[in-house]
Amino acid sequence: MVREWDPRTASSAEIASLLDTLNAVLAADLPQDPPWRESSLREYLAEVMPGERRISWIAQEDPDVDGSPGAILGQVHVLLLGNIGVLEVLVHPSVRRSGLGRDLVLRAARRVYQEGFESIGVEVVGDTPAVAFYESLGFTREYVETRSVLDLAGVDWAELAEMSTGVGAGYRVQFHPGGPPDELIDAYARAKAEVRDIEDGELRPSSYDPQRLRDSLDCLHRRGMKPYIVLALHEQTGEVAGLTEVVVPAQHPTRADQYDTIVVQDHRGYGIDRAIKARMLLELRSAEPQLTEVQTWNAQANEAMLKVNAELGYRTDRDWCEYSVDVAELVHRLDATR
Ligand SMILES: CC(C)(COP(=O)(O)OP(=O)(O)OC[C@H]1O[C@@H](n2cnc3c(N)ncnc32)[C@H](O)[C@@H]1OP(=O)(O)O)[C@@H](O)C(=O)NCCC(=O)NCCS
């Protein structure tokens, strides 16, 4: 049975069952990824940025004879933001290829259509069944990034310490667990605004407006995801010349996610990129001792960033693609094949 589902009011048994399915999916599709934990999973699923909405449905087995609720074998949610619905679907490996994935997408697509949104976007992990699935539904590939993973056990910490100090004169490198301090929010947002054009078209818009940045940091904290920031301050102007962001999610605290790394155009060529990334790893080593890996996503065209990542010891993992589809066409196509 498929029904709309609200993680805020769901029972603990449902949250636990969804976690089992998520981990079965990871074991089947991404066996190198750490399994997720229940810690803050409800908040991860429920919390959104101001002005955004996430709507979810689950596919649940019938209740047992003793009345206990059946397992959750599939889930779809759609995040409504701007003029796009961002979709995520999960189907337990034991019930795949029976049409459940398609059914779940249809549920979400109908709602996105009714709400007046034009397109649906989705992140699709390369070399998994999701690629053939979304292509069979008419989604087209918009953008490809490569995921890379750094195994902290292989890091040469002495070399990293040296890299972290190799920044040109006139810059001060600072570490800020939890997010940038309030007095630097405006300068921080200005640095992020620099890459706004490049990031247009991505599913997760960067926070280049100070209030949006505050909201986004607040949202991360509410979802159980702890942000860490290292920035390079240009001492003469007080401007943020470069920044790098890593998030440690309570749901998989052994593998952190690298978010943005930006060096503002005027400040390129002074070793800032290498220094701030190296400093971040050094800080994380003491701030998050359970951490064993960091993962990052980069466009293939971003050669400078890929070069720095390779020097730090990142190994290329797999492609991570963004697909999209026109909602009206998708609903029409899925209704026609039922
Ligand atoms: C992608 C996914 C949702 C598909 O679910 P599903 O219930 O198996 O999909 P359906 O049965 O509705 O398949 C619909 C169509 O998609 C295509 N398809 C689905 N899986 C496929 C596969 N493994 N190989 C080729 N085509 C496939 C087929 O055309 C299929 O139609 P058919 O079975 O009539 O040939 C499921 O594999 C899944 O949960 N993957 C993980 C998704 C994810 O987000 N992962 C992120 C963390 S790893």
The ligand as an SDF file (V2000), in Angstrom:
LIG
                    3D

 48 50  0  0  0  0  0  0  0  0999 V2000
   15.8250    3.0400   -9.1460 C   0  0  0  0  0  0  0  0  0  0  0  0
   14.7910    2.2740   -8.3250 C   0  0  0  0  0  0  0  0  0  0  0  0
   13.9160    3.2610   -7.5560 C   0  0  0  0  0  0  0  0  0  0  0  0
   13.9130    1.4440   -9.2840 C   0  0  0  0  0  0  0  0  0  0  0  0
   12.8740    0.8260   -8.5400 O   0  0  0  0  0  0  0  0  0  0  0  0
   12.0410   -0.4090   -9.1430 P   0  0  0  0  0  0  0  0  0  0  0  0
   10.8330   -0.6080   -8.2890 O   0  0  0  0  0  0  0  0  0  0  0  0
   12.9200   -1.5640   -9.3440 O   0  0  0  0  0  0  0  0  0  0  0  0
   11.6140    0.1700  -10.5730 O   0  0  0  0  0  0  0  0  0  0  0  0
   10.4190   -0.3510  -11.5230 P   0  0  0  0  0  0  0  0  0  0  0  0
   10.1530   -1.7850  -11.2690 O   0  0  0  0  0  0  0  0  0  0  0  0
    9.2800    0.5900  -11.4020 O   0  0  0  0  0  0  0  0  0  0  0  0
   11.1320   -0.1690  -12.9480 O   0  0  0  0  0  0  0  0  0  0  0  0
   10.6230    0.6740  -13.9640 C   0  0  0  0  0  0  0  0  0  0  0  0
   11.4920    0.5420  -15.1970 C   0  0  0  0  0  0  0  0  0  0  0  0
   12.7910    1.0900  -14.9270 O   0  0  0  0  0  0  0  0  0  0  0  0
   13.7780    0.3530  -15.6540 C   0  0  0  0  0  0  0  0  0  0  0  0
   14.6790   -0.2990  -14.7130 N   0  0  0  0  0  0  0  0  0  0  0  0
   14.5610   -0.3490  -13.3640 C   0  0  0  0  0  0  0  0  0  0  0  0
   15.6030   -1.0230  -12.8230 N   0  0  0  0  0  0  0  0  0  0  0  0
   16.3810   -1.4290  -13.8440 C   0  0  0  0  0  0  0  0  0  0  0  0
   17.5670   -2.1870  -13.9380 C   0  0  0  0  0  0  0  0  0  0  0  0
   18.1570   -2.6850  -12.8340 N   0  0  0  0  0  0  0  0  0  0  0  0
   18.1030   -2.4170  -15.1650 N   0  0  0  0  0  0  0  0  0  0  0  0
   17.4990   -1.9450  -16.2840 C   0  0  0  0  0  0  0  0  0  0  0  0
   16.3400   -1.2470  -16.2630 N   0  0  0  0  0  0  0  0  0  0  0  0
   15.7990   -0.9680  -15.0630 C   0  0  0  0  0  0  0  0  0  0  0  0
   13.0080   -0.6950  -16.4750 C   0  0  0  0  0  0  0  0  0  0  0  0
   12.6920   -0.1170  -17.7140 O   0  0  0  0  0  0  0  0  0  0  0  0
   11.7700   -0.8750  -15.6250 C   0  0  0  0  0  0  0  0  0  0  0  0
   10.6830   -1.3760  -16.3650 O   0  0  0  0  0  0  0  0  0  0  0  0
   10.5250   -2.9840  -16.6110 P   0  0  0  0  0  0  0  0  0  0  0  0
   10.8050   -3.6540  -15.2920 O   0  0  0  0  0  0  0  0  0  0  0  0
    9.1160   -3.1180  -17.0610 O   0  0  0  0  0  0  0  0  0  0  0  0
   11.5590   -3.3280  -17.6390 O   0  0  0  0  0  0  0  0  0  0  0  0
   15.4860    1.3000   -7.3250 C   0  0  0  0  0  0  0  0  0  0  0  0
   16.4150    0.5100   -8.0330 O   0  0  0  0  0  0  0  0  0  0  0  0
   16.1970    2.0210   -6.2010 C   0  0  0  0  0  0  0  0  0  0  0  0
   15.6400    2.2580   -5.1290 O   0  0  0  0  0  0  0  0  0  0  0  0
   17.4380    2.4070   -6.4080 N   0  0  0  0  0  0  0  0  0  0  0  0
   18.1800    3.2340   -5.4320 C   0  0  0  0  0  0  0  0  0  0  0  0
   17.8980    4.6750   -5.7320 C   0  0  0  0  0  0  0  0  0  0  0  0
   18.7080    5.6330   -4.9500 C   0  0  0  0  0  0  0  0  0  0  0  0
   18.2960    6.7280   -4.7490 O   0  0  0  0  0  0  0  0  0  0  0  0
   19.8570    5.3570   -4.5140 N   0  0  0  0  0  0  0  0  0  0  0  0
   20.6300    6.3750   -3.8100 C   0  0  0  0  0  0  0  0  0  0  0  0
   21.4020    5.7210   -2.7910 C   0  0  0  0  0  0  0  0  0  0  0  0
   22.2150    4.3670   -3.5430 S   0  0  0  0  0  0  0  0  0  0  0  0
  1  2  1  0
  2  3  1  0
  2  4  1  0
  2 36  1  0
  4  5  1  0
  5  6  1  0
  6  7  2  0
  6  8  1  0
  6  9  1  0
  9 10  1  0
 10 11  2  0
 10 12  1  0
 10 13  1  0
 13 14  1  0
 14 15  1  0
 15 16  1  0
 15 30  1  0
 16 17  1  0
 17 18  1  0
 17 28  1  0
 18 19  1  0
 18 27  1  0
 19 20  2  0
 20 21  1  0
 21 22  1  0
 21 27  2  0
 22 23  1  0
 22 24  2  0
 24 25  1  0
 25 26  2  0
 26 27  1  0
 28 29  1  0
 28 30  1  0
 30 31  1  0
 31 32  1  0
 32 33  2  0
 32 34  1  0
 32 35  1  0
 36 37  1  0
 36 38  1  0
 38 39  2  0
 38 40  1  0
 40 41  1  0
 41 42  1  0
 42 43  1  0
 43 44  2  0
 43 45  1  0
 45 46  1  0
 46 47  1  0
 47 48  1  0
M  END
$$$$
